[in-house]
Every structure is written in C-alpha cells, then in structure tokens.
Amino acid sequence: MFKRIFTHFLIKLILASSLLAFAFEASSTDAKFVSIPIAAQEPKIDAKAWALMELNSRWIVAHNNALEKRAPASITKLMANYVLFSELNAGRIDLKDKVVISERAWRAIGSRTFAEVGSQIELEVLLKGMVIQSGNDASIALAEHVSGTEQDFAALMNKYARELGLENSFFVNATGLTESNQEMTPVDILKLSAALINDFPEYYRWYAQKEFTYNGIRQRNRNGLLWKDESVDGLKTGYTDAAGYCLVATADRNGQRWIAVVLGTNSAREREAAAFKLLEYGYSNFEPLTLLDEQESHGQIEVYSGDSETLQLKVEEPAKILVPIGRKADLKTSYSYPSYLVAPIATSQPVGKVALEMDGIELYTTPLLAMSNIQEAGFFGRFLDSIRLRLRQFQEG
C-alpha cells in the first residue's frame, strides 16, 4: 500500500515539475522582439533610435537602440493623453468642464493653442488642441485642472506608466519640454501607443484630424504623414534640441495595423521618411495570422485514478503571430505533453505546451491547459488504475 501511494505521489511530483517549466515558457502578450526568417533586409533608418511593431501580435520585427532612454519631446503628451482619457472614462473629469487658463499655462513656450490667461475653456477644446496641434498651454492647463499642479499630474503620469508596464519611462511634466530626467524608450512608446489605440477608440480618432482652429487661429497637425498616406491615422510628433525630430506613426490597412517609432532625426522631413519606410517594410514583408482556436481541443491525454479516463487540452487564447508573406504553409506546429496524468486535475491547469516554428526558429509558444476538471475516482477505481499504471510503467521500462 505504501509503495502504491509513494509511486502515485512521485508521478504527480514529476509532472508538477515539468508543468512548471512549461508555464515559464509561455509567451507574453506584451511587446517583444521576434526574429522572423525573411529574405528582405531591415530598412536603413537615419535616426538615433527606432522600432517597428505590429499591433495584433505586439511583435517588434525591426529596431535599433529600442531600449535606449531618450528625451521624448512632445511624444510625452501621449502619456498625458492616456491619463486624461482614463480620467474621463472614470468620470473624474468631463468634456464639458470649464478649465481655467493659469498664467503659467499662458506663458508656456513652444507650440501653443493660444488660450488667453484667465479665460475658461471647455475641456474638450483644450484636449483637441493638445492632441491635434500639440499645444503646451493646453497641456499645462489640463494638468492643473486634473491634479492642481503640473508636478502632481506628472506623478499621476508615472503611476499610469507603471500600470502599463512602461519600465523605462519617467515624466516630470505634461508637455515634453526638456527636463534632465524625463525619458522614454522606443519600446515604451510602442506599448503606450498600442494602449491608446486599443483602450480609447472614441478619443483616438482625434489623432487623425488634420487641422484645429481655436480663437480664430487655424493650425495644422504636425504629423505630415496624414497628408501623404490615407491609411496613416496617428499618432504624435515631437521636437526639442535635446530630442531631435521625433515621430510615432501608425497606419491601418485592411485591418492590419503597424506602429513605427523614430527618435532623433535631423528634420521633420527625415522623421516622416523614416517612419513611412518602417511602415512600408512591415506591410511589404509580413502577414499577420491568428491560429490555435481557444474553443477547440489541442490534444488528448489518458487519465488514471479519475472520474474520466481522458482529458482534452486547450489554449487560453489564440496565437497572434506574424509570418513572411507567402510562407504560411511553412509554419510547423509541435505539441509537447505527458502521455498520461493522474487525477485530480483542475480546469485550466497547465499540462504541456504548443509551439509554432519556421525554419527551425520557434516563433511562438504557449501552455496547453486542462479543458475540464477531473476528480479522483472512488477507492475501487483508484485501486484498479494503480494496477494498470504499474503494468504500463513496467512495459515502458
């Protein structure tokens, strides 16, 4: 009896150890670097740092100095926008709020919405001025409206940044005007851009608006790509002496969205050319796929000592990946899981993994999970299965 119990325990311990390894191999839903076997070379980009990501997979397929912390200039406003959109959705502020323009906001240098000191302006107007033409006065006024001071608003920006997983970003102001310790990386900018697109579609559309008029002054959106390609619908430009010319641009063609970040070019024309070259590289070379239906079974395992003799396997969510255009047929799927398990087994318990490979390169891996809950059988069932299991182990050596 003791030997049977010990054998049962040992099997479960070995299985638990192997499943833990599988769990740590699960692919992340966060932005990640992926090397895909394609014939085309990465584009040559004349910028200090840059990166290209496909939104659905969150795969970064081309990059340089993507983890380098740099002054973000007005790309900072994307983080401020995320805070403001979040506060709107939480009901803590309203688009109809009247925002007082302080002297500090009125005196803001750089790009301006031309709001008069002491005036009260509807929040929606200022927010559009901030999004469309990058008004620094609007940014400061909105920061003060939400948090009392721009400094306190920057603390709120940092709080939201941590929640979004922006591990290498820090904010001191809401405008992007140069501060020694205000910084972001291309990867963090990609993450933030993806969050804005996915979380706030009702506000995101403002980034595609080409002009903004306030107080009789009409100003163009500084993202010149909006005029050059109708599939481009955002996001943000930036410039300071410290940052150089910067641009995060995104395009949506036939439901396929790419995001390009370019930091530190020498002119507005260069940043637009570089971002457009990156977007074209993505659309010309990669095909997004959604595989491994989470509603389907992805394998079956024999079960001992349970109230069911078999266990079906599932994945938690579909695999969203990229492959080189025209090479979908070369993608290989491999499954790895034990030949049997011993009950009890809990629903969604990891019991193996599935990997997608091409040319010997593993592109994606995710755990295989138990599709159902299996309880231990009664005493007689466990007794019979212990004999069956011993015979199996003896035959398998």
C-alpha angles and dihedrals in degrees: 000000000000091000091053092049092047092049090049091051093046093052091051091047093052091047092048090053093051092046091053089057090051091050092056091051093060113124118246125240088217123097110286140173114253129182110213120188104243132150096226119090122234112267118260107246122190099212137105093244135358144162141184126211136178109224103218096052096028086223118154105210102173130027149142125201086350093158095045114118111231140166104272099200111196092348079085086077090070088068091046089049091052090054093047094048090049092050090049093052090047090055095239091120132021134214088237094055116124109235119203115223107226123206089250091056092044092053093052112135126222125029113013142190088208096236113173119241113258093015123128113227129184111259093233091058093052092044091054089047089053095046100040105036102014098242111194092195090054091048094053093044092052092046090053091047092055102038109013094244135036089237092058090046089054088055088054089050089054091049092054090043091058091049089053092050096247092158098175103041131100129175132204099168141017098237107055093240108154118284122164096238101034107110148148137182127227089248092054090048089053091051092048093047091051090051092051092050095046101037103041113033090151091062100027091075089072090072089068094054108113100203141027127195125196131159089003092302118119117203131183125232105257093224099098092187089076087074096041102051125024091208090065110093106163173255135179148310129206141185137179131143089253096047102035119210112331136182138177108194132178135188134192117207119173092337093309113118128193128183122205126192121196121180130183108014124154100243145011089254092054094050091051093047091049095048092047091049090054093049091049090050090056096047094043098050112029138061120200117223135187111207141162104052109226090216094060132079115254100189144337130239129196112241128209127203093010139118087247127046097213138039125208118216129222141177122239095231138354120279111252107197145149129236131180111274110271096014103093090115091060093062113110126202120208127186126203123188139127120278090234143007135204120232143276099071124169125218111264092015108150111247104164143331143257124215134194115211140180127186089351092304117122106226100175140009132180136167123267109227135202108263094206144021116259119194126202115273122240122276095272093048092049090048093053093045092050088059092046091049093050091051091049093049090048092051093046091049 
